[in-house]
C-alpha cells in the first residue's frame, strides 16, 4: 500500500447542508497537494472527505472514506492563520517536528 502524502495542507470546514444544523455537526477535512497516490497525479490539489481518526503524532489521518494520509508540512498561509487566530493552539503545536521525508 502506498504512503499517500499530503503537503502544503490546511484544515478546512465542511458545513452541513442544513443552515440550522448545530455547529458540532461541522465536519473537518484537509486541503492540500497529494503525492504518491494511485488516484491522483503528484501535486494535484485535493480536499479530503472529513477525517475520523488522527494518530498520536497528529501526522497520520484517516478519513471517512477510509483513505489514509501522511501529513508533511502545512501550508505557510495556514501556519500564519493558526498563529494569528488560534494562539493557544500555536503555543501547543510542535514546530520542531515538521516533516520533510518519510521512510519507505
NORHUFEN-V963122 format. One record per run of one state. SS is the DSSP state (helix for helix, strand for strand, loop for the rest). FROM is the first residue (numbers start at 1). LEN is the number of residues. If there is no record, write none. Layout:
BEGIN
ss=[SS,SS]
from=[FROM,FROM]
len=[LEN,LEN]
END
This chain:
BEGIN
ss=[loop,strand,loop,helix,loop,strand,loop,strand,loop,strand,loop,strand,loop,strand,loop,strand,loop,helix,loop,helix,loop,helix,loop]
from=[1,5,15,23,26,27,36,44,48,51,55,60,64,68,72,74,75,76,86,87,93,95,98]
len=[4,10,8,3,1,9,8,4,3,4,5,4,4,4,2,1,1,10,1,6,2,3,7]
END
